Amino acid sequence: ERCGKDAGSWSQFGAVQGRVQTYTEDGKLDRSEYIRVRGTRERAWSGRNNELRRSVTLVAVTPDGTGVHLQGIVHKNSIRQFLHGSIRMPDYNVRSIVSSDLVMSEFCETANEIPSTYTININTNKNSFKLVLRISKERCNVFEAKFQNQDNFVRTVNIEINGEHGTGVLELGYQNNDDIESLTITKKSAELKWRNKESITKDIGYCLALEDPAASCVDFVGGKGASLALLSSVQGKEGYHVPPGFCVTVKALQKHCQKNLQISEAIDAIKLAGVNYEQTQFKEKCTKAVELFLESKISGSLKEDIEIHLKQLRSKVKKINEIEELRFAVRSSAVGEDSEALSAAGQNDTVLGCQSDEDILKAVVKCWASMFSFTSAYYRRQNGQVCECGGAVVVQALVEPRAAGVMFTRHPDAGDPSRILITANYGLGESVVSGSVEPDTMIVKRDIHNELSVLEIKLGSKSSRIVASGTGVDEESVSEVERNTACLLDDEILKLARIGVRQDELWGAGRDIEWALTKDGVIYLLQARPITSLERWSEEELLHEFDTPIMADDELSTFANTGEVLPKPFTALTYDLIIRTLEAGIRKLTPSNGDGYDSTMLATHCRSALMSYNTVYRMVPKEIDMNVRMLEMSIHGHEIADENIFRTALHRRQPRPTDKLFATLNMIKNLIISKWVMNSTIKMVSKMHINSKTENIVELFENIASAEPMMVETATKHGITTSASTFTQFIAMVVLLEGKSGFSPEQCNEISTLLNSGDVLSAEVPQALAKLSQMLHDSGKVDEFSCQDSRSAMNWLQTNLPRVHKEVLHFLSQHGHRAIMEFDLSTKPWCLVPEELMKVLKHVKPTNEGHKKARTKHEVIASLKTPQKPNTRRALRWILPLCQKTVREREATKAQYILAIHKLRLAAIELGHLMVKEWYLPRYDLIFYFRVNELKHYIQTRDPAALKKAIQRQQYYGSWCKLKFAEMNKGWVEPLKPPEPRLFADDVQLTATSVCGGEVVARACVVRDLSEIDQLRQGDVLITHSTDIGWSPYFPLLSGIVTELGGLISHGAVIAREYGLPCIVGAVDATNTFKSGDTVRLSGYTGVVQRVTIVNNDL
């Protein structure tokens, strides 16, 4: 039962790649390496783990792709030896091990009996293997959850597999032994979790006390309120307090809007303004909504319910503290904020120091209003959250602390759980959260046993503090003595850190905690939100997320052919709907080795390549012959294979006597059905209708996703006509060369002449463009046309040259869906951007030669010099029309395949516009940067993490386009190294505190005030005094941030980590040191920004 459909056991060969970074004790980057490791992953389960006495696992690979996975276990009383495993063959087959001479009692029986050399013989149903292990003496302990009650450690091994040298890992597990240094790490599930709406059956009113179980549901009280409710639920046993309070629920805001219809209309206007976004108009709509909120008053039953809960809260606080002059904090708590993927930190208002009921009611309205301010509404729109957000408000007793601040249970710059970051200032924590002063910074070291020690205390300037005063707060100066003294003692720091460790465990993830410490030493927790920057994908991870595992050092791949149709990276949606369906179509036509791991296409760096040993060299004869060379000519245009490539191909797969026969029969079959396939493809694509007229997002998505089988069939049909065309070309080349074993450059040219003759569909586009150019030239208005703006040129043609305009429309109807990168869904062909066609027409010049008459087959054949025999020319006269016919059929199916892709493209664009309308997406073209499963999940959940991932892919796409690759690649594919730009640094540089890693060379934009923001360009490094919430709309434009003021948790630092931007803070006088237009190098690793001069660079 436990190993059923959803919990079966399996083992799979593959590769893992990624960057490994190590840090010094003080958090500095020590070492950074990109590694690639081949091996296996497995899932296995046993009902008798408590009886396991010892285990052995060997995983080893060789450069030719051979892999071994062998496991053995011994139980205390029942199983003396159980062996299982598999062998991966160089031809991609995976075969089970059926027998072995390994005797567990004779191999590594104890940790002190590990031999230096050992031989194991294993057998599959078809092969035998001799493994010679040379085991290193150094061991590495494995830290893992020890549900098997074992001590595990590993040794590296050098191995020979039937003479092939390789490397591997030997993992040995023994029943717990006190003599072996070990560690048990137990991963516990989170204890604090928001409750689901469905689990609460009672009716929810306008207010909920924090102690009410329903208050832990984010749908009722928002993210902040639900987190405080959960914090409150365990405060008694965890050594901290949560200020007593209650939540004004989402239902209360809904009631208020129902009673004030003008507010509801204003919110609808904001949503509508977000569709065709224009900042000035969007701001106006937000300002209007805020004004209407502030003019409104809470009344009726809603007011009564809030006042009842305020009375109860006052009574509760007085019983606890016996304070005469009570003050309260009123905080916004929107649904969607403070989630695992979206913090919304600082987006909405907090009102501190309220005393009377009237003060609190006004503060509640102010918090509601802030949720529809420009910065808050813009933030939701950018992060795919609904406009009419569920808005709750938290009302709590105001703690008047001696010191307060923020604690990150994992250091935010790298998510390091061994370092806890605490920032603190005197008075209320608002001065720390807002970044208005430089606080003290403390680093607490946490070891693997959760032992804590103060690692560093860095004094901040602490020039002022915020304190409660009257019905609000005031800022007051801090004495020089206090400035020069840390506002927390070591014992207080460690007490806070211990609470932080427990919060990390309770939530099951790192936490960003706001805290306060009273004069009596009581610690209050005011908030605990996720550290959203920890789960951000790096550019390197996204660049390699689609990579096919390279299982052999001698693997051969090529960008020939695929590099022509997809010269740039593919987008995520294209990968799922086009690349994978294209490969599936090709696989239907290519014989598999049986296991299906021998892919014909390889994905790397978001590009497609051909796996040469699974395509061109899949079935080679024992010696290089003309067939191989002609196949190379058709794919590469030149010879490729040398003796090493051929030897590897034969090592992977020995030729069979029937290979050539079956291949020939298959191509003859494709030749016979080629015309029928072309006609059926035209018919099928003409009937391909993706209903995009629906307003239902889910329905349209399902219509797009359901097109996958048709795309596979279309790709298969194009593969059949391509096979037929290739076959006829082979015949023509064989006949032309008259049995020669090679061909000269002259003969290559004649082969090209022969194969390129005849009218084909792909030639129609340049011919049609030439015709349009000639018409423009003949009109006598070509110079006037050339002066038109490309965006208005179509209208100019309609008014001034209607005949040319009509011909342009005809061209777009026939060929408007064709373009460079036409296989990618994100590509904008001419029919979508006719201004690009206008740019082309401005540069196309008439040939003045008219349309050349196509040469007849007799003229083509008569011009050939290679044929020496009369029968050759006679045979070519019969073969050439067949070649031309199959080429036309191939081009026709390709055109239909491109048309099918275009229909998918149009549907995806429509879906993107629908999602913009409903505030799922800030821009419609982001649709292309989701994978299909991600898009489905995002439509269902509005998970901000999925949108952020898509946004990152789009941000990085431009730089990925600049990567260049060799035509042929051996082993792991690496981009060609571009010429190193020569950077000359002058003496203008500043060193400051690094808060987010990374390095960039870019234009500097110095902005001393937000009113100067119009100077900012896409990709600039922003240099400014400090940032706050008002800067939020401009962060997506940046490549780096430098601020004169700020710390590790300042607004600029938090946003930089969220966007993954190199950032340094505390760069004193940076706005005077640099000027806009300077080229600067900003290193988030070293904390340095310097002015540089670039020579021979494209920046």
N, C-alpha and C positions, 0 to 999 in steps of 0.2 A: 504494500500500500504506500509506503514511504517513497518507493522508487517508481511511482506511477508516471502518468503523463506529464505532470508538472514538476517532478522531482527525480528524473532519471539520472543515471550516471553516464558520463561521457568523457572522452579525451580528444584533444584536437591539437595538431601541430600548427605553429604560426610564429609570429615575430612580434616583439614589443619594441617600441622606440619612444624616446622622450629625453628630456633634459634632466640631468641630475645635478643639483646644486648643494654645496655644503657651505656652512656659515661658521664664522668664528663665534666665540662665546658672547661677544658684544654685538653680534648680529651683522657683522660685515661679511659680504660675499667672499668666500675663500676659494671656491673652485666651481667651475661650471663646465659640464661636458655633455654633449649629445651622444647618447648610446643607442645601439641597436642590438638586440639579443634575440636569437632564435631558440625555440624550445617548444614546450607544450603547456597547455592549460587543461585542467581537468575538474570534474565534479564527481565525487564518489561519496557513498554513504554506507555505513555499516551499523547494524543494530547492537554490535557487541564491542563498542569502542573501549569500554571499561576493562575488557579482557586483553587488549592489545599489549603485547610484550615488547616487540621491536618491529621496525620497518626499514626498508631500503628503497630508495628511489634514485634511479639513474636517468638523467636526461643528457644526451650528447648529440652533436651535429658535426658534419664534415663540410668542407667547402663545396663539394659537388651536390649538396642538397640531401644527402642521406641523413636520417635522424633516427635516434633510438630512444624509446621511452619504456623502461623496464621497472616494475615495482614488485616488491616482495613483502609479505607481512607474516608475522608469527604471533599466534594467540597463546595465552598462558596454558590453557588446558585442552583446547579443542582443535586448533589448526596448527600443525607443526610447520607447514610451509605452504604459502599460496603465492604463485607468481602469475603476473599478467603484464601485458604491454603491447606495443606495436612498433613497426618499422616504417619510416617514410622513405620511399624510393626516389631516386633522382628523376623518375618520370612522373612524379606526383602521386603515384599509387601509395596507399597506406594499407599495410598488411598486418594482421594480428600475429603475435608470437604464439606458436603452438607448443613449443617445447624448449627447454634450456637445461644445461648441465649445472646451473648455479645451485649450490646447496647452502641454504641460509646459515646453518649451524657452523659452516666452515668459512664464512665470509663476514668479517667485521662483527663477530659475535658480541664483543664488548667494545667500548670506546677506546680501550687500550690495545686492541688487537686488529688494527687497521693495516693491511699490507701496503707496501709501496707499489707493487705491481701485481696485477691479477688478470686472469684470462677467463672469459665467459663465452660459451658457444650458444647461439640461439638459432631457432629455425622458424620459418613461416611455411605455409603450404607449398611455396614455390622456390624459396631460397634459403641458404644457410649463411650465417654470419659469424665471424670470429672477432670478438671484441677484446682488445688488449688495453687494460686500464693502467695508467701511471698516476697514482693518487698523491696529491700534495700533502705535506706534513702539517701545513697550517690549516686550522679550522676556524669556522665562523659560526657563532651561535645564532640560532633562528629565534627571533622574538615573535611569538604568535599566541593566539588564544589556545590554551592547552586542554581542549575538550577531550583529547585522546589521552590525557594524563601522561604525556611523554616529554622527554627532553630531546630537542632536535638541534642538529647542527650540520653544517655542510663542509665538504671538501671540493676543491676544484680538481678536475682530472684532465690529463691529456690522453687521448684515445686513438686507437687505430681500429677502423671498421673495414675488414677485408683489405687492409693495406692502406686505406684512405685515412690520413691524419686529421684529427679534429679536436674539439674541446668539449667539456661538459661539466656537469655539476652532480655530485653524489651527496644526497641528503640521507642522513642516518638518524633514526629515531629509537630511543631506548626508554624503557620504563623508568619513571622518576628515580634519579640517583643523586643523593646529596653531594657526591663528589664532583658532580658536573655543575658548573655555574649556569644557572638558568633563570628565566624570568617568565612569570605568567602575566600576560596582559589580557584583561577581560573587557571586551567591548560590550557595554550595557546599552540597552535601548533607552531612548529618551523618556524621562519620567514626566516632564512638563510638556504637554502638547495641547494646542488649541482644540477645543471641542467642535465637532461637526454640528451644523445647524439641525440636521435630522435627528440627532440624539437628544434634543431638548423638546419636550412635548408641551410644556406649559406656555400659556400666553405671555408674551413679553410686553411690558409696559413702556413708559417713557423713561424710567430710571431703573438702574440695577446697582445694588451695593456690590463692592468688589468681592465680598464674601459669597455672593450668590453664584452657584455653579454655572449658571447661564452666562455670567460675565466673562467666562473664559472662551466664549464663542466670538470670533472676530466679525461674523456677519451681523452681530447685534451691537457690539461696542467698539469695533475697529481694532487695529493692530496694537496700539499702545494700551488701550483699556484691557484687552484680552491678556496681554503679557503681564500687566500689573495684577490682574486677578490671579494668574498662576503664581506669580511671585508671592502674593499675599497668602496663598493656600499652604505654603511650606515655610513661612517666615518663622514660626515658633520653634521649629527644630533645626533651622539652618543658621541661627545666630545673627540675624539682622531683622530690621523692621521695614514695613511698607506703610507710608502715611495713610491713615484711614481715609476712605473716600467712596464715591459712587460714580457711575457712568450715566450720562445723559445719552440715551440709545439712538441708534439710527432712525428708529421709528419716530423719535421726537423731531428730527429734522424734516422727515417726510410730512409730519403733521403741520409743522410751521410753514412749509412750502405750499401745502394745500390751502391753508388759511390766507396765504399771501400769493395769489396767482401771478402777480407781476414778477415775483422772484422766479417762479417756475418757468415763465416765458423767457426771462433773461438767461436762465441756464440753458434752455433750448437754443437760444440765439448763440451762446458760446459754442455749443456742439456743432451747430451749422457753420459757424465761422471757422471751425477746425477742419472742414472738408477741403475747401480751396483756401489753404492757409495763407493769410497775409497779416504780418505782425501788427500793424497799426490798427486794423479792424478788429483783430482778435483781442488786443489790449482794451479797445473801447468797450467791447461786449463784456469783458471781465470786470472792468471798472464800473460799468453800469450795474452789474449783478451785486458787486460788493456794496455799492451805495444803497441799493434797495434793501439789502440785508441790514445795514447799519441804521437805516431809517425805521426798520420794523421793530416790534416789541413782542416778547413772549407773553401769551395771555391764556386765559381759560384753564381747562383741565391740565394742559401742559405746564403752565406756570404753577398751578397748585401742587402737582406731583413733584416738581423740582424743589419747591419750598418745603414740602413734607420731608424729603430726603435731606435737605439742608438742616432742618431742625434736628433730625436724628443724628446727623453727622456732628453738629455742634455739641450735642449732648455726649456723644461718644468721645470726642476729643477732650472735653473738659474732665471727663472721668479719668482719662489716661494721664493728662498733663496738668490739669488744674490751671490752665492759662486763661486769664481774663480777656485779653485782647487777641481774639482769634483772627488769623489771616489764612487765605486759601489760594491755592494754585489751580488755575483753570487751563487745561491743555487740550488741544485738538487731538482727535484719534480717528483718522479716516480708515475705512476699509481698504486694504491693499498696502498701507504703509507698515513699516517695521516688519516686513515679511522676510523670508529667507533670501529672496532675490531683489527686493525693492525696499530701500530704507525710507525714502522721502524725508530724510533728516532736514529739519529747518524749513520745510515747505509751508507748514501751517503755523498759526499763531499759538503762543502761550502767554497767558496773562497772570502775573504774579502779584500777590499782596492784596487781593480782594478781601473786603471785610463785610459789607452789608449784603443782604439778599439781592438788592438792586444792582450792586457792583457785579455780583456773580452772574445774574441774568444777562447783563450787558456783555460780560466777558464771554458767555456761551454764544451769544449772537455774533460777537467779533470772531470767535473761533470758526463758526459756521461760514462767515463771510470770507475768511482767509482761505477756505478750501476752494473758492472760486476766483481767487485773485489770479493775476496773470501768471506769476511764477508757479503756483500750484496747479492750475489748469494746464499750463504748457507742459509741466513735468508729467502729468498724467497722460497727456496726448503723446508725448515722446516715448512713454513707456507702455503704451497700449492699454491703458486703464480707462474705464468708462468716464464720461464727462460728469454725469449725475452721480458722483460717488456717494457711497453710504458714509455719512459723516456723524460720528459720535463725539462726545466731549467728556473728559475726565475731570471731576472736581475732587480735590484732595486738600487736606490740611497742609499748610505751608510749613515745611521744616526750616527753622532758622539756624543754620549750621555754623560751626566754627570754621570748617573747611568743606569743600565739595569739589567734584570733578567727574572725570570719566575714567573707566578702566576697560581695557581690551584684554580679554582672557587669553588671546593669542595675538602676538605682536602683528599689527596690521600690514607692515611693509612686506612680509613674506608669509604671513600666517603661521609664524613660528610658535608652537605650543610650549616651548621651553622658556619663553620670555613673556612675562605679563607686563603690560604697559599701563602705568597709572599717571594721570595728570591731575594737578590739584591747585586750587587757589583758596584764599580766605573768602568767607562769605558764601553767598549763593553760587551754585554751579553755572549760572547763566554766563558769567564772564569767561568761563572755560569753553563752554559749548559754542558760544558766539565767536570766540577767538579775539575778543576785544583786549585781552591782556596776554602776556606770555606767562604761562603757569609753570609750576615746578613739574619736572618729569622724573618719574621713578621707574626703574626696570627691576623686576623681580625674577630671579632665576628659579626655574622649576625643573627638577630632574625627573627621571623616568619613574621614580618611586613617589612622586609628588612632594618631595622635600623642597622647602622654599628658603631662599636667602635673598637679601637685598643686594643686587648687582651694581646698581648705579643710582645716584641721586643728582639730578642736574637742576640747580636753582634757576627759576625764571625771574623776570623783573618784578612781577606781581605789584605793579605800580598802583593798582586800585582794586577795590572789591565792590560787589553789589550786595546791598543789604535791604531788608524790608523796612519800609517807612510809610506811615500813614496808610493810604489805600493803594500803595504801589511799591516801587523800589527806588532806591537812590544809589548813586555811585559815590564812594568815598575813598580818599587816599589811604594808602597803607604806609605805616611808619617804616623808617629805614631799618630799624631793628628787625621787624617782621619780614621785610624784603630779603634780608640777608640770612634768614632762618627758614629751613624747610617747614612747610605748613603741616607736615605729617611726621610723627616719630616713627622709628623703625618698627616698633611693635604694632603701630596702627597700620603701617604699610603691609606688614605680613598678615595682619588680621583681615584686611581688605582682600589681599591676594588669596587667602584660604577660602574666603567666600567666593571669589572669582573661579577658583578651581572647581568648587562644588557646583556653581552655576554652569560651568562648561559641561560637567557630567550630567546635571539634571536636564539640560536642554539637548545634550548629545552633539553639541557644536559650539564653536567659539561665540562669545557674546561681547557686545559693546554696551557697557553698563554705566548709567549715571547714578552717582552715589552722593551721600551727604553724611558728615560726621558732626555730631553735636558736641557741645562743651562737656557733656557728661560721658563722652566716648561711645555713644550709641550710633551704630551705623544704620542708615536708611538707604534702601535701594529705590530709586525713582523711575528707573526704566531699565529694561534688558532686551536689546534688539540684536538681531543677527549681524555679523560682520560681513556685509554683502560682497565686499571686494575679494574675499578669499576664494570664491568659486569661479571667478572670471577666467575665461579661456585665454591662453596666450596666443599670440599670432603664430608662433611655431606649431602649436597644437592644431590650430585650425588649418594651417597650410598642409599638414600631413594627415588630416582626419580621414581622408578617403584612401590612403595609400594601400596598395596591394602588398602583402608581405613578400619580401624577396628571400627565398629559402636557400639560395645557393650563391656563392661568390662569383660563379661563372655564368649566372643568369644573363641573358642577352635581351635587350629591349630596344625598340626603335620608335622615333617620332615621325618616320617617313609615313606618308599617307595620313595618319591621324593628325600629325602636325600641320597638314595642309588644310583640313576641314575644321580643325579646332586649334588655331595657332595661339590662342590665349587660354587662360584657366576657364574651366567650366564652373557654372554656379551650382549651388546645392540642389535646387529643384531640377536643374538639367541633369544632374548626375542620376537622380532617381527615375525620372520620366524618360530620359533620352539615352544616356550612356549605358545604364544597366539594361535597358530594353534592347539597345543596339547589340550589346554583348550577348544577350540571350538569343537574339536573332541569329547572330553569327554562330553561336554554339549549336544551334539546331542543324547547321550545315557542316559542322566540323566534327569528325569522329572523336569521341572522348576516350580517355584511358579507362573509364569505368567508374572512377570515384568522383569525377566532376571537379577536381581541384585544378586541372590544367587549363586555366583561363587563357583565352586568346588575347584579351586586352588587359592592360595594366594601368592602374590609376596611381599617379604620383604627383605631388605638388599641385593638386587640383587640375591635372592635365591627363590626357589619355595617350597611351603608347601601345604598340603591339608587342606581345611576347614572342620573340623571334623563334624560339625553340618549339613553340606551340602553333606556329603559323608557317612561316617560310621554310623552316628546317624541321617541321614536324615529322615528315616521312622522307628521309634522304636515302639515296642508294649508298653502297659501300664506298663509292668514289664520287667526287664532284663531277657532275655531268652537265650537258647543255640545259636540261630541264631546270636544274637549280639556278643556273645563271639567268635563264629567261625569267624565272619567277622573281629573282632579285631585280632584274631590269624593270619588271612591271611595278614593283613596290618602291624600289630605291632609285632606279634609273642608272645604276652602276653596280659593279661587282662588290660583294661584301665578304663572303665566307673565305677564310684561310684554313690552313690545316687544323689549327687549334679549335676554331668554331665547329668544323666538321667532326673532329674527334669527340667534342662534347656532345654534339647532336647524336652521334652513334652510341655514345655511352648512355645517353638517356633512353634511346629507343633503337633497337636493332631493326633493320628492314626485314619485312616479311615478303615471301614470294608473291603474295596476292595484293600487296599494297598498290602497285601501279595499275593492276587490273581493276580493282574496286574504285580507285580514284578516277580512272578513265570512264568507267561505266557511269559513275555519279555525274561527271561533267557532261557526258552525252545526254543523260536524262535531263539535266538542267538546260542544255541547249535545245532539246526538243520542246520543253514546256515554257521556254523563255517568253515567247510572245503571249501565250495565255496568261502567264504570271503578270506581265506588264498590263494587260487589259483588266485583269481582276484587281490589280493594285489601283488603277485609275478609278474603277467602279467603287472599290471599297472606300477610298479616301473621299470621293465625291459624296458618299453617303455618311461621312463622318461628321456628325453634328453634335457639338458640345453645347447643351442648352445654357447659355450665359445670360438669358433675359430674366432669370429669377432674381429676386431680392433676398433670397435665403442663402446666407453664407455657407451653411453646412451642405445644402443641396448642391451648390455650385462646386464646392470642394470635392464632393463625392463624384460629381460628373467628370471632373478633371482626373481624379485618381483612378476612376474606372476605365480610362482610356489606355491604361498600361498594356493589356493584352493586344489591343489593336496596334499599338506602336511596335510590339514585339513581332507581330505578323507582318507589318509593313517592312520592318528591318530585314526579316527573313526573306521576303519576296525580293527586296533589293539585292540581298546577298545571292539569290539564285540567278538573277540577270547579270550580276557582276561575275559570277562563276562562269556563266555561259560566254560572256564577252572575253574573259581571260582565256578560256579554252580555245576560242577561235583565233585569238591573237597568238597563242602558243603554236597552233597549227600553221598560221601564216609565217611565223618566225622560223619554224623548223623547215618549212618548204623553201623560204627565201634563202636560208643559210646552206641548204643543200648538204646537210650532214656534217658541216664543219663543227669542230669542238669549241670554237670561240668566235668572237667577232671583234672587228676593228672599230675605231671611232666612226669611220666612214659608213660602215655597215650599220652601226647604231643609228646614225642619222637617217639612213634609208628605212630602217625599221620604223622610226618615228614618222617618217613621211607616209609610209604605208598605213600605219595605224591611225594617223590623224586625218586621213582623207575622208570626205563625206560630210554632209550636213548633220550636225547634232544639235540637240536642244541647248546645250551650254554656249554655243556660238551665237544664239539668237540675241542675247543681251548686248554684247558689244556691237553687233550689227544694228540693233534698234537704237542704241545710243548714238552711233554714227549717223543714222538717219535723222534723229532729232537735231543733232548738231548741224547737219547740212541744211535742215529746214530753217533753223535760226539764222544761219549765214545767208541763206537766199532771201530772207525777209528784209535784209538791210538794216535791221534793228539789233544786231548782235551786240554792238558796243553799248547801246542803251540798256539792254538786258543785263550785261555784265556789271553795270553800275548799281543794279537793284540789290537791296538787302535780301539775303537768301530766304528769310522768313516771309517776305511779302512778294517774292518773285512769282509764285504761282498766281496770285491775284493779278499781278501785272500782265502775265501771259494771257489770262482770261480776258482782260480788257483790251490789250493791244495786239495780241497774236492768238486769236481764238482757235485757229486751225492747229497751231503748235500745241496749245493748251489741251485740245481734244486728243492729240496724239500722245501727249504726256500721260493723260488719264488712262488711255488705252495701254500704254506701257506699264503703268502701275497696276492695272487690273491683271496683266499677264505675268509680270515679273516683279511686282512691288514687294513680294514676300521674300525675295532673294537678297542676300547680303553677305558680307564677310562675317565669319563666325555664325553662319545661319543655323548651325546645329544647336546653338545655345539659346535657350528660351529668353534670356534677358536682352538679346540683341534686338536693336530697333532697326528693322528693314526700312526701305524707302517708302513703303505705303504708310508707315507710322510717322516718319519724319521726312516728308517730301522736300524740306529745305536742304537735306543732304544731297538729294538728286539734283537740286538746283545748283549746288556747289560743283557737282561733277560736270553738269552741262556747261558751266562757265569755263571749264578748263579743257573740255574735249574739243579738238579741232577737226574740221572736215579733212578727209584724206585727199579730196579732189581726184580720186581715182574711181569713184563710183563703186558699185557692188561688183566685185570680181566674180566672174563666172566660174563655178566649181568645175574642176577638171574631171573628165570621165575616167572610169576605171582603166580604160585602155591607155590613156595618156599617163596616168599615174604609174602603171606597170611598165610602160615603155621608157619612162625616165629612170628606172632603176638600173644600176650598174652591177649590183651583186650577182644576179642570176647569170649562170654560165650555160645552163642547159635549157633547150627549147621547152621541155616539158614543165620546167619551173614556172615560166611565165604563163603557160596554159593553165597550170594548177592555181596560180594566184588569181587569174581572171574569175575562177569559180569561188575561191576562198574570200577574196576582197569584199564582194557584196554581203557575204555572211558576216564578216567582221563588222561592216558598217551597220548591218541590221542589228546585231547584238549590242553594239555601242549605243545605238538609238534607244534600244529597249532598256539598257542600263541607265542611260541618262533620264529616260522617262520615269522609271521607278524612283530614281534619286529625286527628281523634281517633285514627285508625289509624296515622297517621304518628307521632304522639306516643307511641302504644303501642309502635311499632317502636323508637323512640328509647329508651323505658324498658327494653325487652328488652336493648338494647345496654348500657344503664346497669347493669343487674343483672349482666350478664356481665363488664363492666369492674370492678365492685366485687368480684366473685368472683376475678378475676385479681389485683386489688390485695391481697386477703387471702392468696392463694397466695404472692404475692411477699413479703409480710410474713413469712409462715411460713418462707420460705427465705432471709430476711435480704437480699432485694433492696431492700426499702423499709422505712423506719421507721414509715410510716403508710400505710394502704391508699389514702386519698384522693389521694395524690400521683400515682396512676395517671392522673388526669385532666389533669395538667399536663405530660405527655409528648406529643409528636407521634408518629404511628404509626411513622415510620421511626426515630425516636429510641428508641422503646420496643423495637423489634425489635433494634436495635444494642445496647441496654443489656442485654436478656435474654441475648444472645449473649456479651457481653464483661464485664458489670458495670462499664462505664466510669464512674468517679465523676463525670466532667465532665457526663455526661448527667443524672445524678441531681441534681447541684448546680443545673443549669439549671432542672429541674422545681421544685426547692425554691424557687429565686428567684422563679419565676413565681407560686407560691402565696403567697410572702411579700408580693409587690407587689400581689396581686389586690385586697386590701381598699382600698388607696389608689386604684387604678384605678377602682373602683366609684364613687368620689366625683366623678369627672370628669363634667361636664355639657356637652351639645352643643346647638347651635341646630338647629332642624328642617331648615333649608336651609343648605347650605354651598357656597361658591364657591371653586374652586381647592383648595389644600391644606386639609385639615380641621384645625381647631384647637379645643381645648376652650374653653368659655366661661370667662372669668376670674372666679373667685369674689371676693367682697369681700375686700380685703386685711385680714388680721387686724392689729389694732393692738397692737404690742408695745411695752411700756414697760420699758426696762432700768434697773435701779438700779445702785448703785455696787459691787455684789458681782460681781466677775469676776476670772478668772485667765487668764494667757497662758502657753502651754506649747508643746511641740514637736508639730507635726502629723505623724502617721504614715500617715493615711488620709483622703482628702478626703471631701467631702459636708457637708451641713448639716441639722440636725434641731432642732425645738422639741418638747420632751417632758418628762415627769415625771422628776425625778432620784431615784435610789435610791442612798443612801450605805450601803455595806457595808464595814465595817472588817475583818470576818473572815468566812470562808466559812460559819460557823455562823449568821450573820444573813441567809443567802440567802433565807429564806422571805419576806422583805419584797419581793422582786423581783416585778414585774408585767410582763406582755407589753408591749413597746414602751418600756420605761424606758431612760434613759441611766444606765449604771452608773458610779458614782464610788467608787473604792476605792484602797487603797494600791498593790497590784500583783496580778497574776493569775499562776496557774500551771496546770498540766495538770488540776488538780482542778476548775477552773472550766468545763471544756469543755462539760458538758451544758447550761449556762445561756446560752451565747452566742446560740443561735437566738432567745432571747426579747428580745434587746436591740435598741435603735435607735442606740446610740452608747456609747463607752467613754472614760472619763477615769481615768488612773492617776497617782498621785503619784510612782511610781518606774518607770523603764523607758526604753528607747531605741528606735531605729529597728528593732531586731531582737528586742526583748523579746517575751515570750509574747503579751501583750495586743496588741501591734502586728501580729504575724504573724497572729493569729486575726482581728483587725479587717479586715486586707486580704483574708483568705480569705473572710470573710462580707460584705465591702464596707461596713463600718460606719464612720461618722465617728469618728475616734479621736485623742486627744492624750495625750501621756505627759510625765512630769516636771512635773505640775501640783502644785507644792509646797503642802501643807496643804489640799488640796481637800476631804478628808473632814471637816475642821473648818469650812471656809468655807461649805459647802452642807449642807443637811439633806434627808432623804427627804421627798418631797412637793413640794419646790421645782419650779417650772417653769423650765427652763433652755434656753438656745439654745447648742448646741454646733456650732462651725464647724471642720470639718477642713481648710478652706482657709486660714483665718487663724490657727488654733491658739488660739482663744479660747472659753472657756465662761463664760457670764454668766447671772445670774438675771433672769428677765423676768416681767412680768405681761401676760396676754392679755385683751383686751377683745373681746367678740363673736366668739368662736371656738369651734369644736366640740371642740377638744382636751381 
